[in-house]
């Protein structure tokens, strides 16, 4: 009886063992994008425990709540960012901003103008309640125009805001803003990456 049981058990498990030896499907590696490295210079990050020493809030940026990675702006936000524009590298003004649904529902699309040292470098229309990642090229000569060591003046002008009965209006939610540039191969070889 035991031999018959072993024979039936052996016959029953044979298909399972053979199935385990079958060829497994082969999946190709998806196409990969080339890694890009960026040099970042004094990026303001809302909610960061400390800001780099080269950042000075000038006006129109409300205090950040504890544990939040955003802060409200008013209709005219301004800050100064330290930047070493010694090289002729093309810097970009990068901003991560949220158009808040509560504002959009009351005002309609918001039109933002980004100004660096008094010159408009970019404009954006925020017509959906979401996070917007914005990038505008800034000419090196415009950055060197700061000169006095006070840092580069960056302003965000917003045409439509939500009034606040007890204070300045609510504009957009600012997550971060600052200057970046893509490193060239020569910069990476010479240790410029920070």
Beta strands, then each sheet from edge to edge (+ up, - down):
strand 1: 38-45
strand 2: 55-61
strand 3: 71-81
strand 4: 91-98
strand 5: 110-116
strand 6: 119-126
strand 7: 131-138
strand 8: 152-158
strand 9: 162-164
strand 10: 167-170
strand 11: 173-182
sheet 1: 1+ 11- 3+ 2-
sheet 2: 1+ 11- 4+ 7-
sheet 3: 1+ 11- 3+ 8- 5+ 6-
sheet 4: 9+ 10-
end
